[in-house]
Amino acid sequence: MALSSETHGSVPVPAPAPKRELVSVVIPARDDAVLLDRCLLALAQQTVAPAEVIVVDNASEDTTAAVAAFHGARVLVEPTVGIWAAAATGYDAAEAPVIARLDADSLPRPDWVEQITEAMAQRPEAAAVTGWGRFVDLPRLIGIPAAAVYLGAYYALGYAATARAPLWGSNMAIRRSVWREVRGRVHRTEREVHDDMDLALALGPHHIVATVPRIVVGVSARSLRGMAQLGRRFHRALRTLSLNWSRVPPWKRWALRFGWGVRHAPH
């Protein structure tokens, strides 16, 4: 009788480590030179360097493009004003297998790119990953709970809307192959939508989005300041949901998620 290798007492061969893929970082920016400078400085100090950094200058009137060029970023110009138009231009141009996204006010931790590559390698079934944040321009005792409430509510409501974890544009990554698949479903010419939620809804319930809390960035709390800003964010949320729910309403998304008698995924 043939004996197994275990019978001979051989040491098991460890499984090979998951392959880590290169990352393109895309940053849409409009008149945000000061915070962009801070963001690019942080990217220059990563434990794993990105394959490329793409800054999409969205019709800026300040030195945004010059700051990006100074830091060695690949600078693209998107004349159509709107964060979706700028972000999509960057995604289209990205060359690495993983496209990571930051905003100009994002402040990634030194291991941000490394954590993205690890998360994608450990979750080959995931189409995208998204992370956590903290408000760096608020006192610590206020900033930590404020971020927990803000992001906690966003993720909870986004999950209900998409039937999957949503994406947070200040800190996310998507496989380039998946972007190529869904790019025709997003509303890139719409100015008054949340591009991250729109992308999450375009992915549909059959694409897995993994929320990875150890992928962390600091962000500005400017989006929470003032009733006009909050009102605009609420309007954009309603517009984003309206556009996408007219295609596939939320109850059908949940039915698709769990296979409750619905045969076809949204297109």
Residue, then its C-alpha position, 0 to 999 in steps of 0.5 A: m500500500a502506498l503511504s501518504s507523505e503525512t505517514h512519512g512525517s514530511v513537513p506540509v508545504p505551505a500554500p503560496a502567498p496570494k499574489r499582490e497586484l500593482v495599484s494606480v491611485v486616482i485623485p480627482a481635484r478642483d481648486d484644491a492645491v493645498l490639500l492635494d499637496r498634503c495628500l501627495l506627500a503622504l503617498a510619497q511615504q507609502t510602505v508599498a509605492p503605487a504603480e502610478v498616481i493620476v491627478v485629474d485637474n477638473a478645470s481648476e483656477d488655482t495651482t492644482a495641476a502644478v502641485a500634482a506635476f511637482h510631485g511627479a503625478r501623471v496629470l490629466v485635464e477634465p474640462t467638464v466640471g463634476i467629480w464623476a467626470a473627473a474620477a471616470t477620466g482617471y479610472d479610464a486612464a489607469e494602467a494597473p490591475v487595481i484602481a485606488r481612489l482618494d480625494a484631494d483632502s484624503l490623508p492616507r496612512p503610510d501603509w494605505v497602498e499596502q493594505i489595499t494590495e493585501a485586501m485585494a489579494q486575500r479577497p479574490e472574489a471582491a470586485a472592490v474594497t473600501g475602508w474607514g476614515r477619521f476627521v483630521d481637522l477636528p479635535r480628537l475627542i470630537g473627530i473620532p466619534a463624529a467619523a464613526v457616526y458619519l461613516g457608520a450611517y453612510y455604510a448602513l444606509g448605503y447597504a440598504a440602498t445597494a444590497r451590498a456594502p457601498l463604496w466611499g470615494s475618499n478611500m476605496a479601490i476597484r479592480r480595473s477589469v470590473w471598472r471596464e465592465v460597469r463604466g457604461r452604467v455610471h452617470r459620469t455626466e451628472r454633476e449632482v450625484h455622489d459618484d461613489m454611491d453611483l458606482a456601488l449601485a452600478l456594480g449591482p448586488h452580484h459584485i462583492v464589495a469588501t469593507v476593510p476597516r484597517i484601510v484608513v485615511g484621514v479626511s477633512a470635515r469640510s463636507l459637514r460644515g454648514m447647512a448649505q453643504l449638508g443640503r447639497r449632499f442630501h440632494r445629491a443622495l436623492r438624485t443618485l438613488s433616483l437615477n439608479w432605482s429607476r433601473v433596478p429598485p431596491w427590493k429587486r436588488w435584494a431579491l437578486r442578492f439572495g436569488w428570490g425568484v429574480r433570474h437576471a442581474p441589472h444591466 
